C-alpha cells in the first residue's frame, strides 16, 4: 500500500494513502467529503485513456488514510497535498479538486504558488467564500452549518444517508442517473471515515478563500451543476468564475452536486478538452 507520511500523533505516523497509475502528464485528483479517492472512478479510466498519469489520494481522516484527531483545516490539508507532490516530485501537474477538494487546490496555490502547477480544475466548488457575513451577503448563514454539525453528532449514519441523497438529487435522479447500489456504496465509504474528522471538516467549509482565489495564476476550469443542493451555484461557481482571470466555466443543466457520477460524460469531456 503506497503512503506518504505527513505528520505524527503520539506513537503513530499520520499517513496518506495514494494511488499512482499511468504515464504522461500528471493529474492529481482530490476528492470531496465524505468520500475517498475511489470516487473518481469514472474520471480515472478516461484520463488514463487520454495518456495521463493519474494520482488519487485519501484526505486525512477518510478512506485508507490515517485518522488523527487533529488537522482538519485547509492550511493542514494544503500542507498534506504539498507533501504528496514533493514526495512524488511532481511538476507541471494538473490539480483537479471536487467539492472540498476545490479548497485544497485554492489554498495550495494561494499559499505555495504555482511552481509545480500547470493548470487547475475546480468541480462542485466551495470557493470563493461560503459563509454569509457582512461583506459576503451571498453566502450561507452560520446556522446552517451549526445544524449540520448537530445532526452529525446526534446520528452520523442517518445524517450521511440523507446527505448523499441530496448529493445526488435522489428525488429526481435516483434510479436513473444514479442507482441505489451507488448510494449504498458511498454510504459505506462515508461511515468508515473518522467521526471526528467528519465533524471537524464542517468548520473548514466556511473558510474564506477569496485571497487564495486572487492568487490563482494558471489556466483554470470550473464545472458546476445548476441544481446543486449541497453547494448552491449562485453562492459558489457563478461568483467564482468572475474572480479568476480567464477561467473557463461549464455549468451542467440539471446537475446535482455529485456530477462526477451522474454527469460523468459531460465532466470527462470538459476535463479532457481542457487538459489536452
VENCORWO-V161886 format. One record per pair of residues at least 24 apart in sequence whose C-alpha atoms are under 6 Angstrom apart, sorted by the first residue. I is the first residue (numbers start at 1). J is the second residue. D is the distance in whole Angstrom. If there is no record, write none. Layout:
i=[I/I]
j=[J/J]
d=[D/D]
This chain:
i=[6/14/15/15/16/17/17/17/17/18/18/19/19/20/20/21/21/22/23/23/24/24/24/25/25/26/26/26/27/27/27/28/28/28/28/29/29/29/30/30/31/31/32/32/32/32/34/35/35/36/61/61/61/62/67/72/72/73/78/78/91/92/92/92/93/93/94/94/94/95/96/96/97/98/98/99/99/99/106/106/107/110/110/119/119/119/120/121/121/121/122/123/123/123/124/127/128/128/128/129/129/130/131/138/139/167/167/168/168/169/177/220/221/221/221/222/223/223/224/225/225/225/225/226/226/226/226/227/227/227/228/228]
j=[80/66/65/66/65/57/58/64/65/56/57/55/56/54/55/53/54/53/52/53/51/52/53/52/53/53/54/93/54/93/94/55/56/95/96/56/96/97/97/101/98/101/98/99/100/101/190/189/190/63/193/194/197/193/194/200/201/204/104/108/116/116/117/118/117/118/118/119/120/120/120/121/122/123/124/124/125/126/212/213/212/212/215/218/219/220/220/220/221/222/222/222/223/224/224/209/209/210/240/208/209/206/206/235/235/257/258/256/258/256/262/247/247/248/249/249/250/251/251/251/252/255/256/252/253/254/255/254/255/256/256/257]
d=[6/5/6/5/5/6/6/6/5/6/4/6/5/6/4/6/5/4/6/4/6/5/5/5/6/5/6/5/5/6/5/5/6/5/6/5/5/6/5/5/5/5/5/5/5/6/5/6/5/5/6/5/5/5/6/6/6/5/5/5/5/5/5/5/5/5/6/5/6/5/6/5/5/5/6/5/5/6/6/6/6/4/5/5/5/6/5/6/5/6/5/6/5/6/5/6/5/5/6/5/6/5/5/6/6/5/6/5/5/6/5/5/6/5/6/5/5/6/5/6/5/4/5/6/6/6/6/5/5/5/4/5]
